[in-house]
């Protein structure tokens, strides 16, 4: 049972609560282990210890993190770098302030009975692709392979894939987009064995772009009070991520506590957390400039229709992580 607070203790608690700085984080997708570090930091009191009152907003198919950030609905958002850089070029001054994910979890999962064994076999096949900003790495990859994406002969037909893997089962697509920690397992759970599919990880193909970075608006970085708040937020979040890596089952259970939809299962979240830990491993939260340059190079290689038209300037900073990691 929770202790009954005296009037004096309540007053002290109220004062402390008022003193905590409010910060809102917009997630890229629904509540799941993909974001475990933030929920762990919230549940374990790491944000509270940093004098922060953090609100975590789940995402979803109808929520664009960049738009939420632009509209003032969040101070920080979790976003993939291709979408962030594309938005920046269009006038939204998003800046990467931390990069908890070191590796990409994105891949194409294909049925072997379609005859696909290498990327060269994609020609004249139908590939399921997520849009809403998630298509950018795929389009860059196809451009590098010299494959048109308009359905013309010798190219590929792009199926705008919903956020499920149905097309690989109902014959609509030969391959579908999957993440190592989520949709791949939906394919397996749906009845296809690992021996019946072939996967192409963007990381292995040399076209991986940075995923799940933390972004804020440029103006926030000229406000000393906001910089201080962001620094404390990143430090506490990375503490949450490292705890999640070391305690994956507990982290998954914490995520389940915050899943208001009740749609997630313990088995799936624990499996997901195991895969997520592989992607955050090796990151202390600071952006590796080499990873950034690889991402930009991939996005610029889109042929006549690149994701971005020129190398961005000011799209990331070490100012926050340098201070947070002291």
PyMOL commands that set and color helices and strands:
alter all, ss='L'
color gray80, all
select helices_A, chain A and resi 7-19+33-43+46-49+65-70+81-89+112-114+119-122+136-145+166-170+183-189+194-196+218-222+224-246+248-258+266-280+289-300+303-305+319-324
alter helices_A, ss='H'
color red, helices_A
select strands_A, chain A and resi 21-26+52-57+76-79+94-98+106-111+126-129+157-160+175-179+197-201+213-217
alter strands_A, ss='S'
color yellow, strands_A
deselect
rebuild
show_as cartoon
